[in-house]
Amino acid sequence: MMIRKPLLLLAAAAGLTACANNQTKLGTSGSQLSEIRYICIIDNPKAAQPELSSRIAQALQQNGIDSETVSLPAQRKRLYEKECQYNLRYSTAGNAQSLTQMSVLIRTPDHPVASLRYRPDPSDNVQQQIDNVIARLLMKQ
C-alpha cells in the first residue's frame, strides 16, 4: 500500500505535465502543413481581441502563408471553394492586453490537419504571442 501512493503521485504528475505541453497535434494529414500556401481564417467574434484575425493573418504572412478572413454564417460556402482548401479556427482566453490561452485548428472540409492549445508567455505583447502560437502550430518553432 505504501508503494502505491508514490506511484499514483508520479502518474498524476506525468499526466499534468502532458496537459501543460504546448506541442502541435497533427491529424492523419499533418504532413500537409508544409504544403499550405493559402488559408481562410474563420473569424471568431467572441475572441478576447477584436483584431485577432488580422494579427493571425500577419503571423501567417511571416511564415509564407497568404490568408483571408471569412465570417460565418454569411460566408460559409466560401470554406468549400478551392481557395479555402485549408481553414483556421481559433478560440482565446484573456483580455485586450494579453492572451492567457489560445486554441488553434487547421483543417480541410474533410479532416483536421493540425491543432494546438497554447498558453503564451504573459510578458510578450499580443502580436508576439500570436506569432509564437502560429510558429508552433506550423512546427517552425
C-alpha positions in Angstrom: 0.0 0.0 0.0 2.9 2.4 0.7 4.4 1.9 -2.8 1.0 2.6 -4.4 0.8 6.2 -3.2 4.2 7.3 -4.7 3.3 5.6 -8.0 -0.1 7.4 -8.1 1.6 10.7 -7.4 4.2 10.1 -10.2 1.4 9.1 -12.6 -0.6 12.2 -11.7 2.4 14.5 -12.1 3.2 12.9 -15.5 -0.4 13.5 -16.5 -0.3 17.1 -15.5 2.9 17.6 -17.4 1.4 16.2 -20.5 -1.6 18.5 -20.1 0.6 21.6 -19.9 2.5 20.7 -23.0 2.4 23.2 -25.8 3.0 20.8 -28.7 1.3 20.7 -32.0 -1.0 17.7 -32.5 -1.0 16.5 -36.1 -4.0 14.9 -37.8 -3.6 12.0 -40.1 -2.7 14.5 -42.8 -0.2 16.5 -40.7 2.3 16.3 -43.5 0.1 18.8 -45.4 1.4 21.6 -43.1 4.4 22.3 -45.4 2.1 22.5 -48.4 -0.2 25.2 -47.2 0.2 28.5 -49.1 -3.2 30.0 -48.5 -5.6 29.6 -45.7 -9.0 31.0 -44.7 -9.2 32.3 -41.2 -12.7 31.8 -39.7 -13.4 35.0 -37.7 -14.3 34.5 -34.0 -16.3 37.4 -32.8 -16.1 36.0 -29.2 -12.3 36.4 -29.1 -10.6 38.5 -26.4 -9.3 41.0 -29.0 -11.5 42.1 -31.9 -8.5 42.5 -34.3 -7.2 38.9 -33.7 -7.9 37.7 -37.2 -5.7 40.4 -38.7 -3.0 39.6 -36.2 -3.2 35.9 -37.1 -3.0 36.9 -40.8 0.1 38.9 -40.1 1.7 35.9 -38.3 0.8 33.6 -41.2 2.3 36.0 -43.7 5.6 35.9 -41.8 5.5 32.2 -42.4 4.9 32.5 -46.1 1.1 31.8 -46.0 -1.4 34.2 -47.5 -4.9 34.4 -46.0 -8.3 35.9 -45.9 -10.8 36.2 -43.1 -14.2 34.5 -43.5 -17.2 35.4 -41.4 -19.7 32.8 -40.5 -22.5 32.1 -41.2 -22.6 34.7 -44.0 -19.6 33.3 -45.9 -19.9 29.6 -45.0 -19.9 28.5 -48.7 -16.5 30.2 -49.2 -15.0 27.4 -47.0 -15.8 24.8 -49.7 -14.3 26.7 -52.5 -10.8 25.7 -53.9 -9.1 28.8 -52.5 -10.2 27.9 -49.0 -9.0 24.3 -49.1 -7.5 25.0 -45.6 -9.2 26.9 -42.9 -8.0 28.0 -39.5 -10.3 28.2 -36.4 -9.3 29.7 -33.1 -10.5 30.5 -29.6 -8.9 32.5 -26.9 -9.0 33.5 -23.3 -7.5 36.7 -21.9 -8.0 40.4 -22.3 -7.1 43.3 -24.7 -3.5 43.4 -23.4 -2.6 39.7 -23.2 -3.8 36.2 -24.1 -3.8 33.6 -21.3 -4.7 30.7 -23.7 -5.2 30.1 -27.4 -6.5 27.1 -29.2 -6.0 26.8 -33.0 -7.1 24.2 -35.5 -6.1 24.0 -39.2 -8.4 21.7 -41.2 -9.8 21.0 -44.6 -13.6 20.4 -45.1 -12.8 16.7 -44.7 -10.3 16.3 -42.0 -8.1 18.1 -39.3 -4.5 18.9 -40.3 -3.0 20.3 -37.1 -4.1 21.7 -33.8 -2.5 23.4 -30.8 -3.6 24.5 -27.4 -1.1 27.0 -26.1 -0.5 29.2 -23.1 1.5 32.2 -24.4 4.2 34.0 -22.4 2.4 36.7 -20.5 5.4 39.0 -20.8 5.0 39.1 -24.6 2.7 41.6 -26.3 -0.3 40.2 -28.2 1.3 40.1 -31.6 4.4 38.3 -30.2 2.0 35.8 -28.5 0.2 35.2 -31.8 3.5 34.9 -33.8 4.7 32.3 -31.3 1.4 30.3 -31.5 1.3 30.3 -35.3 5.0 29.3 -35.5 4.4 26.4 -33.1 1.3 25.4 -34.9 3.2 25.3 -38.2 6.0 23.4 -36.4 8.5 26.2 -37.2 9.5 26.8 -33.6 
